[in-house]
Amino acid sequence: MQRVVWINKSNWKKPGPIVYMGLLNAMAFAQHEIETDYFVGCSKESDTEQDIEQFYGLHSTAYLHVHRVKEGDSGCRNVYKQAVFQINKYLNDGDEVVALTRELGALSSLLKLKKKNARLKVVYETHDYYLNRAHLPKQGFSAIRRQWAEHLLIPKADALICLTEHQRALYQQQFTKLPIEALSLGCLDFPKQDVEQRRLKRNVAYIGHLHKYKGSDFIFEIANAFKSKNIRLSCFGGSESQVIEFQQKAEQRGLGNILTFEPFMSPAKLHHVLSGEVSIGLVPLQDTFYSRYLTCPVKALDFLSHGLPVIASDLPSTREVLLDAGHYCSSEEVMQFVQAVEKLLDDSQIYQTASERSYYRKEPLQWYRRAEKILQFLAL
């Protein structure tokens, strides 16, 4: 029997995209009727199947098996140990297993098991680049340790999956014989909405953290420009304390009716909001090495999933995902973003065309297609 095992060290229902992306990856293989295990940290006790439906907004399948693993005090992650134990059991039963992870710690454990059993294929999915540390804002011990780990471990894997073509090229220069594929993260498929009704809401959405290095000041500048244009800016993400701080800041600047903040919410709730309450998606990435070449903007994929027009910083990473579905602006020019929003919201035909391009672009980016490409890449 063919099996897929996905390993993630973070806790179940963790705010942000990390665990959610892992679950979507695992579920994509299950949609191909492949027995798939997803190992993840435990978090608070809850009904896992109910969480999949109500928190993550996904339809469970009999082919997906979620293992929530509690951590102990040993210093060695139990989630890795239990995943390796289960994989070893599958291998002893004669199954062929593909193990995927974005965790270097899990990669180390998997490679040790691979030495004993050639029927195990180990695939690493990178979300960064540490072979060279020149671009990193922090050059501490953690970065040095990850650099050595990548040099030592990744070449021993069966394959490497990158999120961008530039990222793939960087790794391929170092690992010339390693099979490497570049695949963006995926989109979900939601029903089409009344495009004109969404345009008339004149509500622009930003999803993500609220740190200054993520461009939070830029958000305030855009909102200030919206004051006289009957356009709202809704921000989803950040902690409770951050949201309180930023909402107070908005009130102090007279932007309380224009700019609103909500903390990280469940994917199910977020997609409900995007489906009916938002007109345009905003992806104002700052022009850093990471944003330019290494990241796959999940927020852009969320917007595409709902057929929303997307206005993004003009970077290689955003163009790679959005193609002609994107409306591109300089990451430093507030008024370019504002004018792009106005142009879409003030012309129903332009808006409709933009929405149709987003609906069209999401099709080849479906999660099950991503899993299909990985299976083809691994010749399975």
Contacts in CASP RR format, 6 or more apart in sequence:
PFRMAT RR
TARGET T0000
AUTHOR 0000-0000-0000
METHOD contacts of the structure
MODEL  1
MQRVVWINKSNWKKPGPIVYMGLLNAMAFAQHEIETDYFVGCSKESDTEQ
DIEQFYGLHSTAYLHVHRVKEGDSGCRNVYKQAVFQINKYLNDGDEVVAL
TRELGALSSLLKLKKKNARLKVVYETHDYYLNRAHLPKQGFSAIRRQWAE
HLLIPKADALICLTEHQRALYQQQFTKLPIEALSLGCLDFPKQDVEQRRL
KRNVAYIGHLHKYKGSDFIFEIANAFKSKNIRLSCFGGSESQVIEFQQKA
EQRGLGNILTFEPFMSPAKLHHVLSGEVSIGLVPLQDTFYSRYLTCPVKA
LDFLSHGLPVIASDLPSTREVLLDAGHYCSSEEVMQFVQAVEKLLDDSQI
YQTASERSYYRKEPLQWYRRAEKILQFLAL
1 35 0 8 1.000
1 94 0 8 1.000
1 95 0 8 1.000
1 96 0 8 1.000
2 34 0 8 1.000
2 35 0 8 1.000
2 95 0 8 1.000
2 96 0 8 1.000
2 98 0 8 1.000
2 380 0 8 1.000
3 34 0 8 1.000
3 35 0 8 1.000
3 36 0 8 1.000
3 37 0 8 1.000
3 90 0 8 1.000
3 95 0 8 1.000
3 96 0 8 1.000
3 97 0 8 1.000
3 98 0 8 1.000
4 26 0 8 1.000
4 29 0 8 1.000
4 34 0 8 1.000
4 35 0 8 1.000
4 36 0 8 1.000
4 37 0 8 1.000
4 97 0 8 1.000
4 98 0 8 1.000
4 99 0 8 1.000
4 100 0 8 1.000
5 36 0 8 1.000
5 37 0 8 1.000
5 38 0 8 1.000
5 39 0 8 1.000
5 83 0 8 1.000
5 86 0 8 1.000
5 87 0 8 1.000
5 90 0 8 1.000
5 97 0 8 1.000
5 98 0 8 1.000
5 99 0 8 1.000
5 100 0 8 1.000
6 22 0 8 1.000
6 25 0 8 1.000
6 26 0 8 1.000
6 29 0 8 1.000
6 36 0 8 1.000
6 37 0 8 1.000
6 38 0 8 1.000
6 39 0 8 1.000
6 99 0 8 1.000
6 100 0 8 1.000
6 101 0 8 1.000
7 39 0 8 1.000
7 79 0 8 1.000
7 80 0 8 1.000
7 83 0 8 1.000
7 99 0 8 1.000
7 100 0 8 1.000
7 101 0 8 1.000
7 103 0 8 1.000
7 106 0 8 1.000
7 110 0 8 1.000
8 18 0 8 1.000
8 19 0 8 1.000
8 22 0 8 1.000
8 38 0 8 1.000
8 39 0 8 1.000
8 40 0 8 1.000
8 41 0 8 1.000
8 79 0 8 1.000
8 101 0 8 1.000
8 102 0 8 1.000
8 103 0 8 1.000
9 40 0 8 1.000
9 41 0 8 1.000
9 77 0 8 1.000
9 79 0 8 1.000
9 80 0 8 1.000
9 103 0 8 1.000
9 105 0 8 1.000
9 106 0 8 1.000
10 18 0 8 1.000
10 19 0 8 1.000
10 40 0 8 1.000
10 41 0 8 1.000
11 19 0 8 1.000
11 40 0 8 1.000
11 41 0 8 1.000
11 42 0 8 1.000
11 43 0 8 1.000
12 19 0 8 1.000
12 40 0 8 1.000
12 41 0 8 1.000
12 42 0 8 1.000
12 43 0 8 1.000
12 46 0 8 1.000
12 48 0 8 1.000
12 51 0 8 1.000
12 66 0 8 1.000
12 68 0 8 1.000
13 19 0 8 1.000
13 43 0 8 1.000
13 44 0 8 1.000
13 46 0 8 1.000
13 51 0 8 1.000
13 55 0 8 1.000
13 266 0 8 1.000
14 43 0 8 1.000
15 237 0 8 1.000
15 238 0 8 1.000
15 239 0 8 1.000
15 263 0 8 1.000
15 264 0 8 1.000
16 208 0 8 1.000
16 237 0 8 1.000
16 264 0 8 1.000
17 298 0 8 1.000
19 40 0 8 1.000
20 56 0 8 1.000
20 267 0 8 1.000
21 185 0 8 1.000
21 298 0 8 1.000
22 38 0 8 1.000
22 40 0 8 1.000
23 38 0 8 1.000
23 40 0 8 1.000
23 52 0 8 1.000
23 56 0 8 1.000
23 58 0 8 1.000
23 66 0 8 1.000
24 58 0 8 1.000
24 185 0 8 1.000
24 186 0 8 1.000
24 188 0 8 1.000
24 367 0 8 1.000
25 100 0 8 1.000
25 125 0 8 1.000
25 367 0 8 1.000
25 370 0 8 1.000
25 371 0 8 1.000
26 36 0 8 1.000
26 37 0 8 1.000
26 38 0 8 1.000
26 64 0 8 1.000
26 66 0 8 1.000
27 36 0 8 1.000
27 38 0 8 1.000
27 58 0 8 1.000
27 61 0 8 1.000
27 64 0 8 1.000
27 367 0 8 1.000
28 367 0 8 1.000
28 368 0 8 1.000
28 370 0 8 1.000
28 371 0 8 1.000
29 36 0 8 1.000
29 63 0 8 1.000
29 371 0 8 1.000
29 375 0 8 1.000
30 36 0 8 1.000
30 61 0 8 1.000
30 63 0 8 1.000
30 64 0 8 1.000
31 61 0 8 1.000
31 63 0 8 1.000
31 367 0 8 1.000
31 368 0 8 1.000
31 371 0 8 1.000
32 368 0 8 1.000
32 371 0 8 1.000
32 372 0 8 1.000
32 375 0 8 1.000
33 63 0 8 1.000
34 63 0 8 1.000
35 63 0 8 1.000
35 65 0 8 1.000
36 63 0 8 1.000
36 64 0 8 1.000
36 65 0 8 1.000
37 65 0 8 1.000
37 66 0 8 1.000
37 67 0 8 1.000
37 83 0 8 1.000
37 86 0 8 1.000
38 64 0 8 1.000
38 65 0 8 1.000
38 66 0 8 1.000
38 67 0 8 1.000
39 67 0 8 1.000
39 69 0 8 1.000
39 79 0 8 1.000
39 82 0 8 1.000
39 83 0 8 1.000
39 86 0 8 1.000
40 66 0 8 1.000
40 67 0 8 1.000
40 68 0 8 1.000
40 69 0 8 1.000
40 79 0 8 1.000
41 68 0 8 1.000
41 69 0 8 1.000
41 70 0 8 1.000
41 71 0 8 1.000
41 79 0 8 1.000
42 68 0 8 1.000
42 69 0 8 1.000
42 70 0 8 1.000
42 71 0 8 1.000
43 68 0 8 1.000
48 66 0 8 1.000
48 68 0 8 1.000
49 60 0 8 1.000
52 58 0 8 1.000
52 59 0 8 1.000
52 60 0 8 1.000
52 66 0 8 1.000
53 59 0 8 1.000
53 60 0 8 1.000
54 266 0 8 1.000
54 268 0 8 1.000
55 266 0 8 1.000
55 267 0 8 1.000
55 268 0 8 1.000
56 266 0 8 1.000
56 267 0 8 1.000
56 268 0 8 1.000
57 266 0 8 1.000
57 267 0 8 1.000
57 268 0 8 1.000
57 271 0 8 1.000
67 82 0 8 1.000
67 83 0 8 1.000
67 86 0 8 1.000
69 78 0 8 1.000
69 79 0 8 1.000
69 82 0 8 1.000
69 83 0 8 1.000
70 78 0 8 1.000
71 77 0 8 1.000
71 78 0 8 1.000
71 79 0 8 1.000
72 78 0 8 1.000
77 105 0 8 1.000
77 106 0 8 1.000
79 106 0 8 1.000
80 103 0 8 1.000
80 105 0 8 1.000
80 106 0 8 1.000
80 109 0 8 1.000
81 109 0 8 1.000
83 99 0 8 1.000
83 106 0 8 1.000
83 109 0 8 1.000
84 109 0 8 1.000
84 110 0 8 1.000
84 112 0 8 1.000
84 113 0 8 1.000
87 97 0 8 1.000
87 99 0 8 1.000
87 110 0 8 1.000
87 113 0 8 1.000
87 120 0 8 1.000
88 113 0 8 1.000
88 117 0 8 1.000
90 97 0 8 1.000
91 97 0 8 1.000
91 113 0 8 1.000
91 117 0 8 1.000
91 119 0 8 1.000
91 120 0 8 1.000
94 119 0 8 1.000
95 119 0 8 1.000
96 119 0 8 1.000
96 121 0 8 1.000
97 119 0 8 1.000
97 120 0 8 1.000
97 121 0 8 1.000
98 121 0 8 1.000
98 123 0 8 1.000
98 378 0 8 1.000
98 380 0 8 1.000
99 110 0 8 1.000
99 120 0 8 1.000
99 121 0 8 1.000
99 122 0 8 1.000
99 123 0 8 1.000
100 123 0 8 1.000
100 124 0 8 1.000
100 125 0 8 1.000
100 161 0 8 1.000
100 374 0 8 1.000
101 107 0 8 1.000
101 110 0 8 1.000
101 123 0 8 1.000
101 124 0 8 1.000
101 125 0 8 1.000
102 124 0 8 1.000
102 125 0 8 1.000
102 126 0 8 1.000
102 127 0 8 1.000
104 124 0 8 1.000
104 146 0 8 1.000
104 149 0 8 1.000
104 150 0 8 1.000
104 153 0 8 1.000
105 149 0 8 1.000
107 122 0 8 1.000
107 124 0 8 1.000
107 153 0 8 1.000
107 154 0 8 1.000
107 157 0 8 1.000
108 149 0 8 1.000
108 153 0 8 1.000
110 120 0 8 1.000
110 122 0 8 1.000
111 122 0 8 1.000
111 153 0 8 1.000
111 156 0 8 1.000
111 157 0 8 1.000
113 120 0 8 1.000
114 120 0 8 1.000
114 122 0 8 1.000
114 156 0 8 1.000
121 158 0 8 1.000
121 159 0 8 1.000
121 378 0 8 1.000
122 156 0 8 1.000
122 157 0 8 1.000
122 158 0 8 1.000
123 157 0 8 1.000
123 158 0 8 1.000
123 159 0 8 1.000
123 160 0 8 1.000
123 161 0 8 1.000
123 374 0 8 1.000
123 378 0 8 1.000
124 153 0 8 1.000
124 154 0 8 1.000
124 157 0 8 1.000
124 159 0 8 1.000
124 160 0 8 1.000
124 161 0 8 1.000
125 160 0 8 1.000
125 161 0 8 1.000
125 162 0 8 1.000
125 163 0 8 1.000
126 150 0 8 1.000
126 154 0 8 1.000
126 160 0 8 1.000
126 161 0 8 1.000
126 162 0 8 1.000
126 163 0 8 1.000
126 167 0 8 1.000
126 171 0 8 1.000
127 163 0 8 1.000
127 294 0 8 1.000
127 295 0 8 1.000
128 290 0 8 1.000
128 294 0 8 1.000
129 135 0 8 1.000
129 167 0 8 1.000
129 170 0 8 1.000
129 171 0 8 1.000
129 293 0 8 1.000
129 294 0 8 1.000
130 136 0 8 1.000
130 143 0 8 1.000
130 146 0 8 1.000
130 147 0 8 1.000
130 149 0 8 1.000
130 150 0 8 1.000
131 147 0 8 1.000
131 150 0 8 1.000
131 151 0 8 1.000
131 170 0 8 1.000
131 171 0 8 1.000
131 174 0 8 1.000
132 147 0 8 1.000
132 170 0 8 1.000
133 139 0 8 1.000
133 143 0 8 1.000
133 144 0 8 1.000
133 147 0 8 1.000
135 289 0 8 1.000
135 290 0 8 1.000
136 143 0 8 1.000
137 213 0 8 1.000
151 174 0 8 1.000
154 160 0 8 1.000
154 171 0 8 1.000
154 175 0 8 1.000
154 178 0 8 1.000
155 175 0 8 1.000
155 178 0 8 1.000
157 178 0 8 1.000
158 179 0 8 1.000
158 378 0 8 1.000
159 178 0 8 1.000
159 179 0 8 1.000
159 180 0 8 1.000
159 181 0 8 1.000
159 377 0 8 1.000
159 378 0 8 1.000
160 171 0 8 1.000
160 175 0 8 1.000
160 178 0 8 1.000
160 179 0 8 1.000
160 180 0 8 1.000
160 181 0 8 1.000
161 180 0 8 1.000
161 181 0 8 1.000
161 182 0 8 1.000
161 183 0 8 1.000
161 374 0 8 1.000
161 377 0 8 1.000
162 168 0 8 1.000
162 171 0 8 1.000
162 180 0 8 1.000
162 181 0 8 1.000
162 182 0 8 1.000
162 183 0 8 1.000
163 182 0 8 1.000
163 183 0 8 1.000
163 184 0 8 1.000
163 185 0 8 1.000
163 294 0 8 1.000
163 295 0 8 1.000
163 296 0 8 1.000
164 182 0 8 1.000
164 184 0 8 1.000
164 293 0 8 1.000
164 294 0 8 1.000
164 295 0 8 1.000
164 296 0 8 1.000
164 316 0 8 1.000
164 317 0 8 1.000
164 320 0 8 1.000
165 182 0 8 1.000
165 320 0 8 1.000
166 292 0 8 1.000
166 293 0 8 1.000
166 294 0 8 1.000
166 316 0 8 1.000
166 317 0 8 1.000
167 182 0 8 1.000
167 293 0 8 1.000
167 294 0 8 1.000
168 180 0 8 1.000
168 181 0 8 1.000
168 182 0 8 1.000
170 293 0 8 1.000
171 178 0 8 1.000
171 180 0 8 1.000
172 178 0 8 1.000
172 180 0 8 1.000
179 377 0 8 1.000
181 373 0 8 1.000
181 374 0 8 1.000
181 377 0 8 1.000
183 370 0 8 1.000
183 373 0 8 1.000
183 374 0 8 1.000
184 296 0 8 1.000
184 301 0 8 1.000
184 320 0 8 1.000
184 321 0 8 1.000
184 365 0 8 1.000
184 370 0 8 1.000
185 296 0 8 1.000
185 298 0 8 1.000
185 301 0 8 1.000
185 370 0 8 1.000
186 301 0 8 1.000
186 365 0 8 1.000
186 366 0 8 1.000
186 367 0 8 1.000
186 370 0 8 1.000
187 301 0 8 1.000
187 304 0 8 1.000
187 305 0 8 1.000
187 362 0 8 1.000
187 365 0 8 1.000
187 366 0 8 1.000
187 367 0 8 1.000
188 271 0 8 1.000
188 305 0 8 1.000
188 366 0 8 1.000
188 367 0 8 1.000
189 305 0 8 1.000
189 362 0 8 1.000
189 366 0 8 1.000
190 271 0 8 1.000
190 275 0 8 1.000
190 305 0 8 1.000
190 306 0 8 1.000
190 307 0 8 1.000
192 307 0 8 1.000
192 359 0 8 1.000
193 275 0 8 1.000
193 276 0 8 1.000
193 306 0 8 1.000
193 307 0 8 1.000
195 351 0 8 1.000
195 352 0 8 1.000
195 355 0 8 1.000
196 348 0 8 1.000
196 351 0 8 1.000
196 352 0 8 1.000
198 276 0 8 1.000
198 278 0 8 1.000
198 279 0 8 1.000
198 308 0 8 1.000
198 355 0 8 1.000
199 279 0 8 1.000
199 344 0 8 1.000
199 345 0 8 1.000
199 348 0 8 1.000
199 351 0 8 1.000
199 352 0 8 1.000
200 279 0 8 1.000
201 276 0 8 1.000
201 277 0 8 1.000
201 278 0 8 1.000
201 279 0 8 1.000
202 230 0 8 1.000
202 231 0 8 1.000
202 232 0 8 1.000
202 279 0 8 1.000
202 345 0 8 1.000
203 231 0 8 1.000
203 232 0 8 1.000
203 233 0 8 1.000
203 234 0 8 1.000
203 277 0 8 1.000
203 278 0 8 1.000
203 279 0 8 1.000
203 280 0 8 1.000
204 226 0 8 1.000
204 231 0 8 1.000
204 232 0 8 1.000
204 233 0 8 1.000
204 234 0 8 1.000
204 278 0 8 1.000
204 279 0 8 1.000
204 280 0 8 1.000
204 281 0 8 1.000
204 282 0 8 1.000
204 341 0 8 1.000
205 233 0 8 1.000
205 234 0 8 1.000
205 235 0 8 1.000
205 236 0 8 1.000
205 273 0 8 1.000
205 274 0 8 1.000
205 278 0 8 1.000
205 280 0 8 1.000
205 281 0 8 1.000
205 282 0 8 1.000
205 303 0 8 1.000
205 308 0 8 1.000
206 219 0 8 1.000
206 233 0 8 1.000
206 234 0 8 1.000
206 235 0 8 1.000
206 236 0 8 1.000
206 281 0 8 1.000
206 282 0 8 1.000
206 284 0 8 1.000
206 299 0 8 1.000
207 235 0 8 1.000
207 236 0 8 1.000
207 237 0 8 1.000
207 270 0 8 1.000
207 298 0 8 1.000
207 299 0 8 1.000
207 302 0 8 1.000
208 214 0 8 1.000
208 235 0 8 1.000
208 236 0 8 1.000
208 237 0 8 1.000
208 238 0 8 1.000
208 299 0 8 1.000
209 237 0 8 1.000
209 238 0 8 1.000
210 216 0 8 1.000
210 235 0 8 1.000
210 237 0 8 1.000
210 238 0 8 1.000
210 242 0 8 1.000
210 243 0 8 1.000
210 246 0 8 1.000
210 261 0 8 1.000
213 286 0 8 1.000
213 288 0 8 1.000
214 286 0 8 1.000
215 284 0 8 1.000
215 286 0 8 1.000
216 246 0 8 1.000
218 284 0 8 1.000
218 286 0 8 1.000
218 334 0 8 1.000
219 233 0 8 1.000
219 235 0 8 1.000
219 259 0 8 1.000
219 284 0 8 1.000
220 249 0 8 1.000
220 250 0 8 1.000
220 253 0 8 1.000
220 255 0 8 1.000
220 259 0 8 1.000
221 334 0 8 1.000
222 233 0 8 1.000
222 282 0 8 1.000
222 284 0 8 1.000
222 334 0 8 1.000
222 337 0 8 1.000
222 338 0 8 1.000
223 233 0 8 1.000
223 250 0 8 1.000
223 255 0 8 1.000
223 258 0 8 1.000
223 259 0 8 1.000
224 253 0 8 1.000
224 255 0 8 1.000
225 334 0 8 1.000
225 335 0 8 1.000
225 338 0 8 1.000
226 232 0 8 1.000
226 233 0 8 1.000
226 258 0 8 1.000
226 259 0 8 1.000
226 338 0 8 1.000
226 341 0 8 1.000
227 255 0 8 1.000
227 258 0 8 1.000
229 338 0 8 1.000
229 342 0 8 1.000
231 258 0 8 1.000
231 341 0 8 1.000
231 342 0 8 1.000
231 345 0 8 1.000
232 257 0 8 1.000
232 258 0 8 1.000
232 259 0 8 1.000
232 260 0 8 1.000
233 258 0 8 1.000
233 259 0 8 1.000
233 260 0 8 1.000
233 282 0 8 1.000
234 260 0 8 1.000
234 262 0 8 1.000
234 273 0 8 1.000
234 277 0 8 1.000
234 278 0 8 1.000
235 246 0 8 1.000
235 259 0 8 1.000
235 260 0 8 1.000
235 261 0 8 1.000
235 262 0 8 1.000
236 262 0 8 1.000
236 264 0 8 1.000
236 265 0 8 1.000
236 270 0 8 1.000
236 273 0 8 1.000
237 243 0 8 1.000
237 261 0 8 1.000
237 262 0 8 1.000
237 263 0 8 1.000
237 264 0 8 1.000
237 265 0 8 1.000
238 261 0 8 1.000
238 263 0 8 1.000
238 264 0 8 1.000
239 263 0 8 1.000
239 264 0 8 1.000
240 263 0 8 1.000
242 261 0 8 1.000
242 263 0 8 1.000
243 261 0 8 1.000
243 262 0 8 1.000
243 263 0 8 1.000
246 261 0 8 1.000
247 256 0 8 1.000
247 260 0 8 1.000
247 261 0 8 1.000
250 256 0 8 1.000
250 258 0 8 1.000
250 259 0 8 1.000
250 260 0 8 1.000
250 261 0 8 1.000
265 273 0 8 1.000
270 302 0 8 1.000
271 302 0 8 1.000
271 305 0 8 1.000
271 306 0 8 1.000
274 302 0 8 1.000
274 303 0 8 1.000
274 305 0 8 1.000
274 306 0 8 1.000
274 308 0 8 1.000
275 306 0 8 1.000
278 306 0 8 1.000
278 308 0 8 1.000
279 308 0 8 1.000
279 309 0 8 1.000
279 344 0 8 1.000
279 345 0 8 1.000
279 351 0 8 1.000
280 308 0 8 1.000
280 309 0 8 1.000
280 310 0 8 1.000
280 311 0 8 1.000
280 341 0 8 1.000
280 344 0 8 1.000
280 345 0 8 1.000
281 299 0 8 1.000
281 303 0 8 1.000
281 308 0 8 1.000
281 309 0 8 1.000
281 310 0 8 1.000
281 311 0 8 1.000
282 310 0 8 1.000
282 311 0 8 1.000
282 312 0 8 1.000
282 337 0 8 1.000
282 341 0 8 1.000
283 297 0 8 1.000
283 299 0 8 1.000
283 300 0 8 1.000
283 303 0 8 1.000
283 310 0 8 1.000
283 311 0 8 1.000
283 312 0 8 1.000
283 313 0 8 1.000
283 318 0 8 1.000
284 312 0 8 1.000
284 313 0 8 1.000
284 329 0 8 1.000
284 331 0 8 1.000
284 337 0 8 1.000
285 291 0 8 1.000
285 295 0 8 1.000
285 297 0 8 1.000
285 312 0 8 1.000
285 313 0 8 1.000
285 315 0 8 1.000
285 317 0 8 1.000
285 318 0 8 1.000
285 331 0 8 1.000
286 313 0 8 1.000
286 331 0 8 1.000
287 313 0 8 1.000
287 315 0 8 1.000
287 331 0 8 1.000
287 332 0 8 1.000
291 313 0 8 1.000
291 315 0 8 1.000
291 317 0 8 1.000
292 315 0 8 1.000
292 316 0 8 1.000
292 317 0 8 1.000
293 316 0 8 1.000
293 317 0 8 1.000
294 317 0 8 1.000
295 317 0 8 1.000
296 317 0 8 1.000
296 321 0 8 1.000
297 312 0 8 1.000
297 317 0 8 1.000
297 318 0 8 1.000
297 321 0 8 1.000
300 310 0 8 1.000
300 312 0 8 1.000
300 318 0 8 1.000
300 321 0 8 1.000
300 322 0 8 1.000
301 321 0 8 1.000
301 365 0 8 1.000
303 309 0 8 1.000
303 310 0 8 1.000
303 358 0 8 1.000
304 310 0 8 1.000
304 321 0 8 1.000
304 322 0 8 1.000
304 325 0 8 1.000
304 358 0 8 1.000
304 361 0 8 1.000
304 362 0 8 1.000
304 365 0 8 1.000
305 362 0 8 1.000
306 358 0 8 1.000
307 355 0 8 1.000
307 358 0 8 1.000
307 359 0 8 1.000
307 362 0 8 1.000
308 355 0 8 1.000
308 358 0 8 1.000
309 326 0 8 1.000
309 327 0 8 1.000
309 344 0 8 1.000
309 351 0 8 1.000
309 354 0 8 1.000
309 355 0 8 1.000
309 357 0 8 1.000
309 358 0 8 1.000
310 322 0 8 1.000
310 325 0 8 1.000
310 326 0 8 1.000
310 327 0 8 1.000
310 358 0 8 1.000
311 326 0 8 1.000
311 327 0 8 1.000
311 328 0 8 1.000
311 329 0 8 1.000
311 337 0 8 1.000
311 340 0 8 1.000
311 341 0 8 1.000
311 344 0 8 1.000
312 318 0 8 1.000
312 322 0 8 1.000
312 326 0 8 1.000
312 327 0 8 1.000
312 328 0 8 1.000
312 329 0 8 1.000
313 328 0 8 1.000
313 329 0 8 1.000
313 330 0 8 1.000
313 331 0 8 1.000
314 328 0 8 1.000
314 329 0 8 1.000
314 330 0 8 1.000
314 331 0 8 1.000
315 331 0 8 1.000
318 326 0 8 1.000
318 328 0 8 1.000
319 326 0 8 1.000
319 328 0 8 1.000
321 365 0 8 1.000
322 361 0 8 1.000
323 361 0 8 1.000
324 357 0 8 1.000
324 361 0 8 1.000
325 354 0 8 1.000
325 357 0 8 1.000
325 358 0 8 1.000
325 360 0 8 1.000
325 361 0 8 1.000
326 354 0 8 1.000
326 357 0 8 1.000
326 358 0 8 1.000
327 340 0 8 1.000
327 344 0 8 1.000
327 354 0 8 1.000
329 336 0 8 1.000
329 337 0 8 1.000
329 340 0 8 1.000
330 336 0 8 1.000
343 350 0 8 1.000
344 350 0 8 1.000
344 351 0 8 1.000
344 354 0 8 1.000
345 351 0 8 1.000
END
